[in-house]
Amino acid sequence: MHYVGYAGMAAAVSNAGGLGIITALTVASPPNTAEDLRKEIRKCRSLTDKPFGVNITLLPVGQPPDYESIIKVLIEEKIKIIETAGRDPSPVLVPLKKAGCVIIHKCVAIRHALKAARLGADMISMDGFDCGGHPGEEDVGNWVLLAKAGKVLKEKGIPFVASGGCATGKQLAAALALGAEGMNMGTAFMATTEAPILPGIKNALVEADERSTTHIFRTLNNTERVFKNDQALKVRAIEAEHPGDFSKIWPYVRGELYRQSFQETGDPDSSVWSCGQSIGLIDEVVSCKQLVRNIVDEAAGIIQGRLAALVVPRSNL
Ligand SMILES: Cc1cc2nc3c(=O)[nH]c(=O)nc-3n(C[C@H](O)[C@H](O)[C@H](O)COP(=O)(O)O)c2cc1C
């Protein structure tokens, strides 16, 4: 997660029993380099002895990072789990697979998942329209997307995790029932004590409800789900007037404003920043350990309790 997925966050998630992920582009985008990613990986190793992964996002950005050097560092540092996202992962997938990495490709459509698996992805992170970040242009919510993945991907032996809008144990039980191997969470991990963002943003996550997100960048075919504040509504209004003209919205969507909100001001209203509809499921800021524990316990309770009790043995009479 951009401006969130640093070593400390990834290590906290892994130490809590999840799979923490460092965001390569956050630490290695210009003026930083792939060597900064190497430092972050080593820092993460000093904070956890559990497995963690690295995310490589392939989206149009102003100053693209040096992907070739990033891949070289990942291979040299023997990172075993890579999450790719954004678009066709083949340019990065080929060298990483050759080096023996496990690739989890994040995508928003079944046909993209099938293509990624054909290209060599080992697992899919299926992101529904509910997700924070980039939900794509097809607007299929997770209730249908995951059910479809549970049929189509399962038939082909392609494992997947549910992603987007996830924050509770009941959802984990539902995701498992639909065929997922687990669930991926972004927004929910922002509301943890270890998340490297200021309390103002965490408070906004707690206070908001499920209607508190909106979309920007739709006219650029690069839709992003963000916190619904005046800045985001302004961007939407400009897009309506000047569809597809990035130069008109650039002053309001600069990554630097987003970084300042998260790291310097804690002001949730002075930038556009990603979050998913799961914002409506967040009631408090807890530690990563507590969050994971709450979810696992709730899922186990539902499966062993309510769901098991619904199954009535057939009579033999
Ligand atoms: C603040 C924020 C930043 C994100 N940055 C990235 C990113 O850089 N690359 C990426 O692949 N996904 C990114 N995502 C998406 C998440 O990795 C994850 O797929 C998504 O948050 C799941 O939906 P949820 O937020 O409803 O849990 C980001 C999400 C958030 C909330």
Ligand as a Chemical Component Dictionary entry (heavy atoms), coordinates in Angstrom:
data_LIG
# 
_chem_comp.id                   LIG 
_chem_comp.type                 NON-POLYMER 
_chem_comp.pdbx_formal_charge   0 
_chem_comp.three_letter_code    LIG 
# 
loop_
_chem_comp_atom.comp_id 
_chem_comp_atom.atom_id 
_chem_comp_atom.alt_atom_id 
_chem_comp_atom.type_symbol 
_chem_comp_atom.charge 
_chem_comp_atom.model_Cartn_x 
_chem_comp_atom.model_Cartn_y 
_chem_comp_atom.model_Cartn_z 
_chem_comp_atom.pdbx_ordinal 
LIG C1  C1  C 0 -3.772  3.602  1.084  1  
LIG C2  C2  C 0 -3.760  2.484  0.092  2  
LIG C3  C3  C 0 -2.706  2.400  -0.781 3  
LIG C4  C4  C 0 -2.659  1.358  -1.703 4  
LIG N1  N1  N 0 -1.591  1.269  -2.545 5  
LIG C5  C5  C 0 -1.495  0.206  -3.379 6  
LIG C6  C6  C 0 -0.344  0.057  -4.203 7  
LIG O1  O1  O 0 0.568   0.873  -4.186 8  
LIG N2  N2  N 0 -0.284  -1.043 -4.988 9  
LIG C7  C7  C 0 -1.281  -1.995 -5.013 10 
LIG O2  O2  O 0 -1.151  -2.984 -5.736 11 
LIG N3  N3  N 0 -2.380  -1.862 -4.264 12 
LIG C8  C8  C 0 -2.495  -0.806 -3.446 13 
LIG N4  N4  N 0 -3.602  -0.676 -2.648 14 
LIG C9  C9  C 0 -4.638  -1.743 -2.670 15 
LIG C10 C10 C 0 -4.395  -2.776 -1.561 16 
LIG O3  O3  O 0 -3.175  -3.421 -1.749 17 
LIG C11 C11 C 0 -5.521  -3.824 -1.495 18 
LIG O4  O4  O 0 -5.626  -4.510 -2.722 19 
LIG C12 C12 C 0 -6.833  -3.156 -1.174 20 
LIG O5  O5  O 0 -6.636  -2.200 -0.174 21 
LIG C13 C13 C 0 -7.866  -4.170 -0.738 22 
LIG O6  O6  O 0 -9.077  -3.523 -0.446 23 
LIG P1  P1  P 0 -9.459  -2.988 1.020  24 
LIG O7  O7  O 0 -8.742  -1.698 1.166  25 
LIG O8  O8  O 0 -10.929 -2.811 0.948  26 
LIG O9  O9  O 0 -9.001  -3.996 2.007  27 
LIG C14 C14 C 0 -3.691  0.381  -1.743 28 
LIG C15 C15 C 0 -4.770  0.489  -0.855 29 
LIG C16 C16 C 0 -4.799  1.521  0.060  30 
LIG C17 C17 C 0 -5.972  1.588  0.999  31 
# 
loop_
_chem_comp_bond.comp_id 
_chem_comp_bond.atom_id_1 
_chem_comp_bond.atom_id_2 
_chem_comp_bond.value_order 
_chem_comp_bond.pdbx_ordinal 
LIG C1  C2  SING 1  
LIG C2  C3  SING 2  
LIG C2  C16 DOUB 3  
LIG C3  C4  DOUB 4  
LIG C4  N1  SING 5  
LIG C4  C14 SING 6  
LIG N1  C5  DOUB 7  
LIG C5  C6  SING 8  
LIG C5  C8  SING 9  
LIG C6  O1  DOUB 10 
LIG C6  N2  SING 11 
LIG N2  C7  SING 12 
LIG C7  O2  DOUB 13 
LIG C7  N3  SING 14 
LIG N3  C8  DOUB 15 
LIG C8  N4  SING 16 
LIG N4  C9  SING 17 
LIG N4  C14 SING 18 
LIG C9  C10 SING 19 
LIG C10 O3  SING 20 
LIG C10 C11 SING 21 
LIG C11 O4  SING 22 
LIG C11 C12 SING 23 
LIG C12 O5  SING 24 
LIG C12 C13 SING 25 
LIG C13 O6  SING 26 
LIG O6  P1  SING 27 
LIG P1  O7  DOUB 28 
LIG P1  O8  SING 29 
LIG P1  O9  SING 30 
LIG C14 C15 DOUB 31 
LIG C15 C16 SING 32 
LIG C16 C17 SING 33 
# 
